[in-house]
């Protein structure tokens, strides 16, 4: 899928360092002030290039969005962890570098992920987001998701509420 300088493709092991860069940039930008500093830094450190290479080698399904040959964002996806629901697929992560946010790249990645899941015979889709990540929650609502569940994640000594959005 190519439009001018924008393309979306399956990630390769050679993309690991660039994906790790997107992850770090977006996590620092998005979660600073939401997730305590030490747990945030530890999570970023654990998801460096080596971690991404190993995950991609083991078959993680990831799509990258390139803009002018630079990886501007990525999405990881697979079978839903929410068993017993009509939502067979899940987006585990969808991140776009802060400099590229607000220009439609997230929507392109979202649609490409839905197409990829459908191509694998997986119907329905869900995604979790921290409730304090207002931009992500607004994005998923804008993409037509509806909130179906709540939960919590622990980050150091802080418990943060998360919400699940779903699409049939």
C-alpha positions as CSV (number, residue, x, y, z in Angstrom):
1,X,0.0,0.0,0.0
2,X,1.9,3.1,-1.2
3,X,0.7,6.7,-1.6
4,X,3.4,9.1,-2.7
5,X,6.0,9.1,0.1
6,X,3.9,6.9,2.4
7,X,4.0,3.1,2.5
8,X,3.0,0.5,5.0
9,X,4.7,-2.9,5.0
10,X,5.5,-5.8,7.3
11,X,8.3,-5.2,9.6
12,X,11.7,-6.9,9.1
13,X,14.4,-7.7,11.7
14,X,16.5,-4.9,10.0
15,X,13.8,-2.5,11.2
16,X,14.4,-3.3,14.9
17,X,16.5,-0.2,15.8
18,X,14.1,2.2,14.0
19,X,11.0,0.6,15.7
20,X,12.8,0.8,19.1
21,X,13.4,4.5,18.3
22,X,9.7,5.1,17.6
23,X,8.8,3.2,20.8
24,X,11.2,5.3,22.9
25,X,10.1,8.7,21.4
26,X,6.4,8.0,21.8
27,X,6.7,6.5,25.3
28,X,8.7,9.5,26.5
29,X,6.4,12.0,24.9
30,X,3.1,10.2,25.8
31,X,3.7,8.7,29.2
32,X,5.9,11.3,30.9
33,X,3.9,12.5,33.8
34,X,1.5,9.5,33.6
35,X,3.8,6.6,34.3
36,X,6.4,7.3,37.1
37,X,9.9,8.1,35.8
38,X,11.7,4.9,36.9
39,X,9.2,2.4,35.6
40,X,8.9,4.4,32.4
41,X,12.7,4.4,31.9
42,X,12.9,0.6,32.7
43,X,10.2,-0.2,30.2
44,X,11.9,1.8,27.5
45,X,15.3,0.2,28.2
46,X,13.7,-3.3,28.0
47,X,12.3,-2.6,24.5
48,X,15.6,-1.7,22.8
49,X,16.7,-2.9,19.3
50,X,17.7,-6.4,20.6
51,X,14.3,-7.0,22.1
52,X,12.6,-6.0,18.8
53,X,15.0,-8.2,16.8
54,X,14.2,-11.2,19.0
55,X,10.4,-10.6,18.8
56,X,10.4,-10.2,15.0
57,X,12.6,-13.3,14.7
58,X,10.1,-15.3,16.7
59,X,7.3,-14.2,14.4
60,X,5.7,-11.1,16.0
61,X,3.4,-9.5,13.5
62,X,4.3,-5.9,13.0
63,X,3.5,-3.4,10.3
64,X,5.6,-0.2,9.8
65,X,4.6,3.0,8.2
66,X,7.4,4.7,6.3
67,X,7.3,8.3,5.3
68,X,10.0,9.3,2.9
69,X,12.0,6.1,3.8
70,X,11.8,6.9,7.5
71,X,9.8,4.7,9.9
72,X,7.3,7.1,11.3
73,X,5.1,4.5,13.2
74,X,4.3,0.9,13.7
75,X,1.5,-1.4,14.9
76,X,1.8,-4.9,16.4
77,X,-1.2,-7.3,16.2
78,X,-2.4,-10.8,16.7
79,X,-5.0,-13.0,18.2
80,X,-6.9,-11.3,21.0
81,X,-6.0,-12.1,24.6
82,X,-9.6,-11.5,25.6
83,X,-10.9,-15.0,25.2
84,X,-14.6,-15.7,24.9
85,X,-15.5,-12.4,23.2
86,X,-16.5,-11.7,19.6
87,X,-13.2,-9.8,19.2
88,X,-10.7,-12.3,17.7
89,X,-8.0,-9.8,16.9
90,X,-6.0,-7.4,19.0
91,X,-3.8,-4.4,18.4
92,X,-1.1,-4.7,21.0
93,X,0.6,-1.4,20.2
94,X,0.1,1.4,17.7
95,X,2.6,4.2,17.9
96,X,3.4,7.1,15.7
97,X,6.5,9.4,16.3
98,X,5.3,12.6,18.0
99,X,6.5,14.7,15.0
100,X,4.2,12.8,12.7
101,X,1.1,12.7,15.0
102,X,-2.1,14.4,13.8
103,X,-1.6,13.9,10.1
104,X,-3.5,10.6,9.7
105,X,-0.7,8.1,10.0
106,X,-2.3,6.4,13.0
107,X,-5.5,6.0,11.0
108,X,-3.6,4.4,8.1
109,X,-1.8,2.0,10.5
110,X,-5.1,1.1,12.2
111,X,-6.8,0.4,8.8
112,X,-3.8,-1.6,7.6
113,X,-3.9,-3.7,10.8
114,X,-7.6,-4.4,10.4
115,X,-6.9,-5.5,6.8
116,X,-4.1,-7.7,8.0
117,X,-6.2,-9.4,10.6
118,X,-9.1,-9.9,8.2
119,X,-6.7,-11.4,5.7
120,X,-5.7,-13.9,8.4
121,X,-9.4,-14.8,8.9
122,X,-9.6,-13.0,12.2
123,X,-12.9,-11.1,12.9
124,X,-13.4,-8.4,15.4
125,X,-10.7,-6.3,17.0
126,X,-9.9,-4.9,20.5
127,X,-7.1,-2.7,21.9
128,X,-6.2,-1.5,25.4
129,X,-5.2,2.0,26.3
130,X,-4.3,3.7,29.5
131,X,-7.3,5.9,30.5
132,X,-5.0,8.8,31.2
133,X,-3.7,8.7,27.6
134,X,-6.5,11.0,26.4
135,X,-5.1,11.2,22.9
136,X,-5.1,7.5,22.4
137,X,-8.6,7.1,23.9
138,X,-9.9,9.9,21.7
139,X,-8.2,8.3,18.6
140,X,-9.8,4.9,19.2
141,X,-13.3,6.5,19.7
142,X,-12.7,8.5,16.5
143,X,-11.9,5.3,14.7
144,X,-15.3,4.0,15.7
145,X,-14.3,1.9,18.8
146,X,-16.6,1.5,21.7
147,X,-15.4,1.0,25.3
148,X,-16.1,-2.6,26.4
149,X,-14.0,-3.2,29.5
150,X,-11.7,-1.7,32.1
151,X,-8.7,-3.0,34.0
152,X,-5.6,-1.8,35.7
153,X,-1.8,-2.0,35.2
154,X,0.8,-1.5,37.8
155,X,3.8,0.8,37.2
156,X,6.1,0.8,40.2
157,X,3.9,2.0,43.1
158,X,1.3,3.5,40.8
159,X,-1.8,1.7,39.6
160,X,-3.3,3.1,36.4
161,X,-6.7,2.4,34.9
162,X,-6.8,1.0,31.4
163,X,-9.8,0.7,29.0
164,X,-10.5,-1.7,26.2
165,X,-12.0,-0.5,22.9
166,X,-13.5,-2.9,20.4
167,X,-14.8,-3.1,16.8
168,X,-16.9,-5.9,15.3
